[in-house]
Amino acid sequence: MTSPVAQFTERLLSFYDDERARRSTDDDPITRARNYRQRLFAAGLAGLSIPTDLGGQGLSANEAAAITAACSRHQPPEESIFGIGLSMAVPTILEYGSNELQQRVVPPSLSGDAIWCQLYSEPGAGSDLAGLTTRAVHDGDEWIITGQKVWTSGAQHSDLGILIARTNPDAPKHSGITMFVIDMRQPAVTVRPLVQMTGVAEFNEVFLDEARVPHDNIVGTVNEGWPIAVRLLAHERASLGRTFTSSKGLSKAGRQPLPFDRLLHRARSAGLTTDTITRDELASVYIGEKLIGWNASRGLHPSIGKLWRTIQGRAAAQLAHRIGGPFAAAWEHSDAEADYWAYHVLNCRGMSLGGGTDEIQRNTLGERVLDLPREPMPDKNTPFRDLPHN
């Protein structure tokens, strides 16, 4: 008798096959992504481990993990547009948000009606995230938020944002921070894309000029947002350290290492599979890809998966550059094949930064896994307003 997990996996794979057959590049990418997600939701296949009263399937974490592992390579590239919402914001809101907030934001996130961004980093607070200066001031049933965020992926397409702001400047910097869900479509929010050397504007600056957020959109408790913000980062790093998305097609979606099978095909096309150095690097990329999958299945600390993903991304891009030769980073957008390879060669260095730098991951592992002494924090008990700021 076929197990429920196998039956669900078969249904999901069949759905993905139908999506590939119907996929057209004529539509606007965001419209195409929303339509795909709406069909997934209508088919009863969205939100594997999310409760059924919120529009999910109510499966256990182990069941959902098994189905995801079997199907992740078959997901269409549009799925990555919903990654921040479904892999970071929604899990955090399910843990810390009120029931009313969950009912308002989770179903539209599953159905594609809500695309999310993460409003964390600021010009003066990158790796020192707790040094953020964006302010939220209480005003009746609302909060007025003023400040600037940067490196905000997908903000130009987003409906909702998960935001942290300072609500008590008299508290030490790791206190007095609150997490909010903010409407990105309001006039007080201005998004300015930042074009990278890949030619893609993946990141944005976001300016908040007295943006208003209802009090009911607080995640957790006022002034107690720092531990929740850290928890969201753990969800982010866990999602970055999972198995690869589809290697089919020339997708530039997401911060994914180049898949081994595409590199092998490229090496064969270039006649380099008998070259000793190329063969050695292919073997290393293959081993690294397997290690990422195995580590993810073991449930290790998310920073381990994040570090492995960075190492794998750089190694795969280096091999792509070796195969492509000195002109691998120069391309014409009209040539889809060249565009694909050049994008990944140029994009790989960003893997060391997104989701927390490699240095932050190593500090986290040293302190929280190996129990090494924490770095000195002389400002730990100093009110934030008394600290020097950039």
C-alpha positions as semicolon CSV with decimal commas, in nm:
position;residue;x (nm);y (nm);z (nm)
1;M;0,000;0,000;0,000
2;T;0,139;0,342;-0,094
3;S;0,218;0,565;0,205
4;P;0,047;0,906;0,245
5;V;0,385;1,076;0,193
6;A;0,442;0,888;-0,133
7;Q;0,090;0,972;-0,252
8;F;0,134;1,341;-0,174
9;T;0,476;1,343;-0,340
10;E;0,328;1,187;-0,653
11;R;0,053;1,451;-0,664
12;L;0,303;1,734;-0,622
13;L;0,540;1,600;-0,888
14;S;0,248;1,564;-1,128
15;F;0,149;1,923;-1,057
16;Y;0,505;2,044;-1,128
17;D;0,505;1,850;-1,457
18;D;0,184;2,026;-1,558
19;E;0,335;2,362;-1,461
20;R;0,641;2,306;-1,680
21;A;0,416;2,217;-1,971
22;R;0,206;2,531;-1,934
23;R;0,491;2,769;-1,845
24;S;0,530;3,069;-2,074
25;T;0,789;3,343;-2,059
26;D;0,547;3,588;-2,222
27;D;0,382;3,690;-1,897
28;D;0,528;3,936;-1,648
29;P;0,745;3,726;-1,409
30;I;0,558;3,838;-1,097
31;T;0,219;3,774;-1,257
32;R;0,341;3,432;-1,367
33;A;0,465;3,358;-1,014
34;R;0,139;3,462;-0,850
35;N;-0,067;3,256;-1,095
36;Y;0,151;2,951;-1,031
37;R;0,114;2,986;-0,658
38;Q;-0,263;3,032;-0,682
39;R;-0,290;2,705;-0,877
40;L;-0,074;2,529;-0,617
41;F;-0,296;2,659;-0,338
42;A;-0,618;2,567;-0,520
43;A;-0,487;2,214;-0,578
44;G;-0,442;2,163;-0,202
45;L;-0,064;2,138;-0,227
46;A;0,061;2,456;-0,055
47;G;0,197;2,489;0,297
48;L;0,289;2,129;0,371
49;S;0,340;2,166;0,748
50;I;0,113;2,467;0,800
51;P;-0,216;2,403;0,989
52;T;-0,521;2,339;0,774
53;D;-0,716;2,626;0,931
54;L;-0,454;2,861;0,783
55;G;-0,475;2,708;0,436
56;G;-0,196;2,452;0,473
57;Q;-0,191;2,074;0,461
58;G;-0,130;2,001;0,830
59;L;0,147;1,748;0,772
60;S;0,414;1,674;1,032
61;A;0,756;1,834;1,003
62;N;0,911;1,498;0,908
63;E;0,649;1,432;0,641
64;A;0,693;1,779;0,496
65;A;1,073;1,741;0,493
66;A;1,050;1,409;0,308
67;I;0,818;1,553;0,043
68;T;1,030;1,866;0,001
69;A;1,348;1,661;-0,042
70;A;1,182;1,450;-0,312
71;C;1,031;1,744;-0,500
72;S;1,261;2,044;-0,452
73;R;1,450;1,995;-0,778
74;H;1,124;1,996;-0,970
75;Q;0,991;2,328;-0,839
76;P;0,955;2,599;-1,103
77;P;1,189;2,898;-1,063
78;E;0,894;3,118;-0,965
79;E;0,887;2,945;-0,627
80;S;1,193;3,141;-0,513
81;I;0,998;3,469;-0,522
82;F;0,800;3,343;-0,223
83;G;1,104;3,218;-0,029
84;I;1,129;3,506;0,219
85;G;0,762;3,481;0,305
86;L;0,726;3,105;0,325
87;S;1,069;3,012;0,464
88;M;1,128;3,305;0,699
89;A;0,834;3,536;0,777
90;V;0,555;3,279;0,798
91;P;0,743;3,029;1,023
92;T;0,833;3,315;1,258
93;I;0,476;3,446;1,270
94;L;0,348;3,094;1,337
95;E;0,579;3,081;1,640
96;Y;0,536;3,432;1,779
97;G;0,245;3,607;1,604
98;S;-0,106;3,635;1,741
99;N;-0,378;3,409;1,606
100;E;-0,544;3,710;1,445
101;L;-0,220;3,810;1,266
102;Q;-0,169;3,453;1,147
103;Q;-0,520;3,441;1,002
104;R;-0,461;3,768;0,815
105;V;-0,118;3,701;0,662
106;V;-0,059;3,325;0,630
107;P;-0,333;3,225;0,379
108;P;-0,246;3,503;0,128
109;S;0,121;3,408;0,163
110;L;0,037;3,052;0,063
111;S;-0,186;3,153;-0,227
112;G;0,057;3,401;-0,386
113;D;-0,145;3,709;-0,297
114;A;0,130;3,827;-0,059
115;I;0,498;3,849;-0,155
116;W;0,732;3,935;0,133
117;C;1,062;4,111;0,190
118;Q;1,285;4,126;0,498
119;L;1,363;4,474;0,633
120;Y;1,667;4,416;0,855
121;S;1,998;4,561;0,733
122;E;2,063;4,935;0,738
123;P;2,344;5,154;0,601
124;G;2,494;5,177;0,951
125;A;2,387;4,835;1,080
126;G;2,487;4,537;0,869
127;S;2,659;4,258;1,060
128;D;2,597;4,462;1,377
129;L;2,226;4,429;1,319
130;A;2,136;4,529;1,675
131;G;2,281;4,872;1,598
132;L;1,978;4,959;1,382
133;T;1,846;5,315;1,405
134;T;1,508;5,290;1,230
135;R;1,259;5,426;1,485
136;A;0,904;5,322;1,562
137;V;0,698;5,564;1,774
138;H;0,365;5,463;1,930
139;D;0,070;5,673;1,814
140;G;-0,266;5,548;1,940
141;D;-0,352;5,220;1,764
142;E;-0,058;5,258;1,525
143;W;0,318;5,292;1,514
144;I;0,494;5,554;1,302
145;I;0,815;5,419;1,150
146;T;1,097;5,632;1,010
147;G;1,434;5,517;0,880
148;Q;1,618;5,343;0,598
149;K;1,682;4,979;0,514
150;V;1,920;4,843;0,251
151;W;2,008;4,519;0,068
152;T;1,637;4,435;0,081
153;S;1,580;4,149;-0,164
154;G;1,264;4,168;-0,372
155;A;1,124;4,481;-0,204
156;Q;1,018;4,622;-0,542
157;H;0,773;4,331;-0,580
158;S;0,663;4,293;-0,219
159;D;0,325;4,341;-0,062
160;L;0,435;4,283;0,297
161;G;0,760;4,325;0,487
162;I;0,889;4,174;0,811
163;L;1,060;4,468;0,981
164;I;1,255;4,533;1,299
165;A;1,273;4,885;1,443
166;R;1,386;5,050;1,762
167;T;1,100;5,125;1,999
168;N;1,300;5,216;2,313
169;P;1,628;5,403;2,257
170;D;1,684;5,419;2,633
171;A;1,733;5,042;2,651
172;P;2,062;4,864;2,558
173;K;2,093;4,800;2,184
174;H;1,983;4,434;2,197
175;S;1,671;4,543;2,386
176;G;1,410;4,796;2,287
177;I;1,364;4,639;1,941
178;T;1,024;4,532;1,807
179;M;0,924;4,323;1,505
180;F;0,642;4,444;1,278
181;V;0,456;4,334;0,967
182;I;0,442;4,638;0,737
183;D;0,234;4,714;0,427
184;M;0,493;4,781;0,155
185;R;0,235;4,941;-0,076
186;Q;0,166;5,248;0,136
187;P;0,286;5,588;0,003
188;A;0,526;5,640;0,296
189;V;0,743;5,349;0,175
190;T;0,982;5,425;-0,110
191;V;1,179;5,146;-0,282
192;R;1,486;5,216;-0,495
193;P;1,644;4,918;-0,676
194;L;2,021;4,863;-0,659
195;V;2,159;4,722;-0,986
196;Q;2,438;4,467;-0,933
197;M;2,723;4,375;-1,165
198;T;2,507;4,083;-1,284
199;G;2,274;4,339;-1,441
200;V;1,996;4,232;-1,203
201;A;1,840;4,460;-0,940
202;E;1,794;4,191;-0,678
203;F;1,847;4,427;-0,385
204;N;1,689;4,760;-0,291
205;E;1,711;5,058;-0,065
206;V;1,389;5,118;0,128
207;F;1,304;5,457;0,277
208;L;1,039;5,475;0,551
209;D;0,901;5,828;0,590
210;E;0,655;5,807;0,880
211;A;0,511;5,480;0,755
212;R;0,219;5,358;0,963
213;V;0,176;5,010;1,103
214;P;-0,125;4,891;1,310
215;H;-0,044;4,784;1,664
216;D;-0,199;4,446;1,581
217;N;0,085;4,391;1,329
218;I;0,344;4,345;1,603
219;V;0,506;4,001;1,605
220;G;0,559;3,899;1,966
221;T;0,589;4,169;2,232
222;V;0,690;4,536;2,219
223;N;1,062;4,583;2,293
224;E;1,122;4,205;2,291
225;G;1,188;4,166;1,920
226;W;1,559;4,083;1,920
227;P;1,526;3,710;2,007
228;I;1,247;3,684;1,747
229;A;1,468;3,853;1,487
230;V;1,743;3,601;1,561
231;R;1,493;3,317;1,529
232;L;1,391;3,443;1,184
233;L;1,759;3,444;1,084
234;A;1,781;3,079;1,191
235;H;1,488;3,000;0,961
236;E;1,666;3,188;0,682
237;R;1,993;3,001;0,726
238;A;1,812;2,669;0,747
239;S;1,635;2,740;0,418
240;L;1,965;2,839;0,253
241;G;2,126;2,514;0,365
242;R;1,861;2,281;0,224
243;T;1,862;2,088;-0,100
244;F;1,894;2,255;-0,437
245;T;1,613;2,388;-0,648
246;S;1,559;2,272;-1,003
247;S;1,857;2,236;-1,235
248;K;1,621;2,225;-1,532
249;G;1,607;2,537;-1,743
250;L;1,832;2,842;-1,724
251;S;1,708;2,984;-1,398
252;K;1,873;3,279;-1,230
253;A;1,625;3,275;-0,943
254;G;1,747;3,262;-0,587
255;R;2,096;3,249;-0,441
256;Q;2,162;2,892;-0,548
257;P;2,492;2,722;-0,633
258;L;2,521;2,590;-0,987
259;P;2,397;2,229;-0,990
260;F;2,649;1,953;-1,059
261;D;2,456;1,800;-1,346
262;R;2,456;2,126;-1,541
263;L;2,830;2,168;-1,483
264;L;2,893;1,812;-1,600
265;H;2,690;1,872;-1,916
266;R;2,883;2,194;-1,980
267;A;3,218;2,018;-1,930
268;R;3,115;1,745;-2,175
269;S;3,006;2,004;-2,432
270;A;3,345;2,173;-2,400
271;G;3,533;1,842;-2,432
272;L;3,694;1,881;-2,088
273;T;3,582;1,565;-1,911
274;T;3,924;1,406;-1,971
275;D;4,107;1,709;-1,828
276;T;4,252;1,612;-1,489
277;I;4,191;1,945;-1,315
278;T;3,833;1,971;-1,446
279;R;3,757;1,615;-1,337
280;D;3,896;1,685;-0,990
281;E;3,683;2,000;-0,953
282;L;3,374;1,819;-1,083
283;A;3,428;1,553;-0,816
284;S;3,458;1,820;-0,546
285;V;3,137;1,990;-0,657
286;Y;2,955;1,656;-0,665
287;I;3,073;1,571;-0,312
288;G;2,979;1,916;-0,185
289;E;2,628;1,891;-0,331
290;K;2,577;1,555;-0,162
291;L;2,709;1,688;0,169
292;I;2,461;1,977;0,165
293;G;2,172;1,735;0,119
294;W;2,296;1,498;0,388
295;N;2,364;1,775;0,637
296;A;2,017;1,921;0,578
297;S;1,855;1,583;0,643
298;R;2,043;1,550;0,975
299;G;1,898;1,871;1,115
300;L;2,233;2,031;1,198
301;H;2,272;2,389;1,318
302;P;2,153;2,617;1,035
303;S;2,483;2,807;1,024
304;I;2,658;2,487;0,913
305;G;2,429;2,454;0,612
306;K;2,469;2,824;0,533
307;L;2,851;2,797;0,536
308;W;2,846;2,485;0,319
309;R;2,617;2,659;0,071
310;T;2,867;2,945;0,045
311;I;3,161;2,711;-0,010
312;Q;2,966;2,513;-0,268
313;G;2,851;2,824;-0,453
314;R;3,205;2,957;-0,492
315;A;3,346;2,619;-0,595
316;A;3,075;2,562;-0,857
317;A;3,114;2,914;-1,000
318;Q;3,492;2,875;-1,016
319;L;3,449;2,555;-1,214
320;A;3,199;2,723;-1,448
321;H;3,452;2,999;-1,507
322;R;3,728;2,747;-1,577
323;I;3,510;2,567;-1,831
324;G;3,390;2,890;-1,992
325;G;3,732;3,050;-2,011
326;P;3,830;3,414;-1,957
327;F;3,515;3,544;-2,126
328;A;3,275;3,355;-1,897
329;A;3,185;3,676;-1,712
330;A;3,117;3,876;-2,032
331;W;2,786;3,817;-2,204
332;E;2,496;3,939;-2,410
333;H;2,154;3,923;-2,247
334;S;2,012;3,802;-2,578
335;D;2,214;3,480;-2,539
336;A;2,024;3,291;-2,268
337;E;2,293;3,026;-2,222
338;A;2,578;3,276;-2,183
339;D;2,360;3,497;-1,965
340;Y;2,289;3,207;-1,730
341;W;2,653;3,112;-1,677
342;A;2,780;3,469;-1,648
343;Y;2,513;3,550;-1,391
344;H;2,616;3,263;-1,164
345;V;2,989;3,334;-1,201
346;L;2,937;3,697;-1,098
347;N;2,670;3,628;-0,837
348;C;2,849;3,363;-0,630
349;R;3,041;3,606;-0,408
350;G;2,715;3,740;-0,272
351;M;2,653;3,400;-0,109
352;S;2,918;3,493;0,148
353;L;2,707;3,793;0,253
354;G;2,337;3,709;0,217
355;G;2,177;3,555;0,525
356;G;2,466;3,674;0,742
357;T;2,832;3,684;0,647
358;D;3,057;3,381;0,675
359;E;3,231;3,549;0,967
360;I;2,903;3,587;1,155
361;Q;2,821;3,219;1,092
362;R;3,157;3,113;1,235
363;N;3,108;3,331;1,541
364;T;2,762;3,181;1,590
365;L;2,893;2,825;1,565
366;G;3,185;2,900;1,796
367;E;2,970;3,054;2,066
368;R;2,647;2,855;2,042
369;V;2,766;2,513;1,930
370;L;3,125;2,483;2,056
371;D;3,064;2,690;2,372
372;L;3,368;2,911;2,309
373;P;3,383;3,238;2,506
374;R;3,174;3,519;2,363
375;E;3,345;3,822;2,221
376;P;3,367;4,114;2,467
377;M;3,061;4,342;2,461
378;P;3,154;4,658;2,654
379;D;2,834;4,829;2,539
380;K;2,605;4,549;2,653
381;N;2,433;4,750;2,927
382;T;2,468;5,100;2,778
383;P;2,147;5,275;2,666
384;F;2,133;5,280;2,288
385;R;2,096;5,658;2,266
386;D;2,434;5,696;2,445
387;L;2,624;5,480;2,193
388;P;2,821;5,631;1,902
389;H;2,643;5,579;1,568
390;N;2,757;5,584;1,208
